[in-house]
């Protein structure tokens, strides 16, 4: 069973695995697709970004900084890779 989700239809947190990428709410029966998210931070050309001295930022995925962007990192910025970067969400298929 997958528990880190919340059903958008009833608020329950118990789900039954239907297949590799599908789960069903154990309470109301709504069917969801499990979608993988790997957030990536993009800093575009011309951007001025400062992570101040008290910053403690975690990026799950990669950081892409375009040429011409001004990035000043004074605090802590951690880029998590591998298994740690996986995050998942639910997309309603059928209520």
N, C-alpha and C positions, 0 to 999 in steps of 0.2 A: 504493500500500500504506500501511496505517496501522500505525505502530510504537509509539505511546506506551502501548499496552495490554499486559497479560500474560494469556494464556489461563488460565482458572481450572481447566481440565481437565489441561493438560500443562505449563504454564509458558512456552510459546513466546511470542515477541514479534513474529512475522511473521504478517500477516493479509492476505487477499485481499478487495477490495471486491466485494460481491455486489449491493448496491443502495445507495441514498442512506443508509439507516439500518441496513444489515446488513453484517456481515463474517464471513468464515470463517477459522478458524485454518489457516494453511498447513501445519502439521505434523500435527495430529490430525483436522482437518476439522470441529471443533465450530462450530456456527453461533451468532452473537451479534447482539443488537440493540444499536445504539449509542444510548445515552440521553444527552441533553443535561442538564447540571446547571448551574444558576445559583444558587449559594448566596447566601442572604440572611441577614443577621444581625438577629435580632429580640431586642430588650431589652424585657421585659414590665414592666407597671405594678408598682411595689414593688421592683424589682430595684435592687441597689446594685453598680455596676460601676466599677472603677477600672483604667485603663490607666496603669501607673506610668511614671515619668520615663525608664526604659530600654526602654519598650515600642516595638516596631517591628512593627505589625500591618498586614496587607494583607487587605482584604475584597473578594472578587470578586463583585460584585452590588451590592446596596443595603443600607443600614442603616435599620432601622425602630425608632424608640424611642417607646414608648407614654408618654403623659402619666402622670406619677407615678413614672417611673423616675429614679433618681439615677445619672448618668453623669459621671465625672470623667476627662478625658483630659489626662494630663501629658506623655505621650510622643508618638510618631508613629503616626497611624492614617491609612492610605491606602485610599480606595475606588476600585477599578478599574472602569472602564466600557467600553462598546463591545466591540470584538473581544477585548480582553485578558481579559474576564470569562468567556469560554467555556471550559468544562471538560466532558469527556466521560467516560463509563464504559461498560462492557460488561455486558449482561444476557444470560445463557445462554438460548438458545432450544431448542437440540437438541445433545446431546453427540455 
